[in-house]
Amino acid sequence: MNRHQELLDLVESFRVDFEKFYSKGNKTAGIRVRKHMQELKKMAQVVRDEVQNVKEKEESTTA
């Protein structure tokens, strides 16, 4: 599975809690939303690191 699909699946898994918090005001769902956002932040950092490594690898092979 590629990173793009992993990211889409991750965001989709948050949808129910987002709806509960933002539409219904469920405070417990808000706690879960914060947890989900932390997971997203971690994944974003992994993707950023991978992109940087690919760029560096390409630059070293073309130089």
Phi and psi in degrees as a GROMACS rama.xvg file:
@    title "Ramachandran Plot"
@    xaxis  label "Phi"
@    yaxis  label "Psi"
@TYPE xy
-86.089  165.743  ASN-2
-61.3548  -36.2853  ARG-3
-60.2029  -47.7493  HIS-4
-66.1765  -38.3713  GLN-5
-59.6502  -42.2899  GLU-6
-64.4876  -44.8259  LEU-7
-61.9901  -42.5756  LEU-8
-64.3581  -40.0127  ASP-9
-62.6338  -48.4646  LEU-10
-63.6981  -41.1562  VAL-11
-63.1015  -34.2727  GLU-12
-67.4305  -18.243  SER-13
-85.2799  -17.1139  PHE-14
-53.0897  -45.2648  ARG-15
-60.7173  -46.1403  VAL-16
-67.4104  -35.9013  ASP-17
-61.456  -45.3539  PHE-18
-63.4402  -43.3055  GLU-19
-61.6773  -40.2547  LYS-20
-75.5298  -52.0308  PHE-21
-78.0042  -31.1167  TYR-22
-91.8184  -37.0601  SER-23
-110.523  -7.16953  LYS-24
72.827  21.9496  GLY-25
-70.5925  110.37  ASN-26
-68.053  -33.5572  LYS-27
-65.2006  -37.8014  THR-28
-63.4557  -32.4653  ALA-29
-61.748  -38.581  GLY-30
-62.9375  -42.6135  ILE-31
-66.7081  -36.3533  ARG-32
-60.4573  -43.8059  VAL-33
-61.6675  -40.172  ARG-34
-63.9235  -44.2914  LYS-35
-60.6701  -41.3438  HIS-36
-65.6999  -32.1716  MET-37
-66.1469  -40.5918  GLN-38
-61.9155  -42.3694  GLU-39
-63.0232  -40.4309  LEU-40
-61.5605  -42.9795  LYS-41
-63.5701  -43.4654  LYS-42
-65.1963  -39.2096  MET-43
-59.8601  -40.0104  ALA-44
-66.7377  -39.4505  GLN-45
-61.634  -45.0912  VAL-46
-64.3278  -42.9178  VAL-47
-58.5332  -43.8696  ARG-48
-64.1211  -42.1243  ASP-49
-63.221  -43.3982  GLU-50
-61.3494  -43.896  VAL-51
-62.8477  -41.8695  GLN-52
-63.984  -40.8476  ASN-53
-64.1912  -44.3098  VAL-54
-59.6347  -45.5049  LYS-55
-63.9814  -39.5677  GLU-56
-64.4266  -44.7718  LYS-57
-64.1923  -40.0486  GLU-58
-66.0083  -36.8472  GLU-59
-72.8987  -28.4741  SER-60
-82.5504  -24.2814  THR-61
-92.3485  -12.9875  THR-62
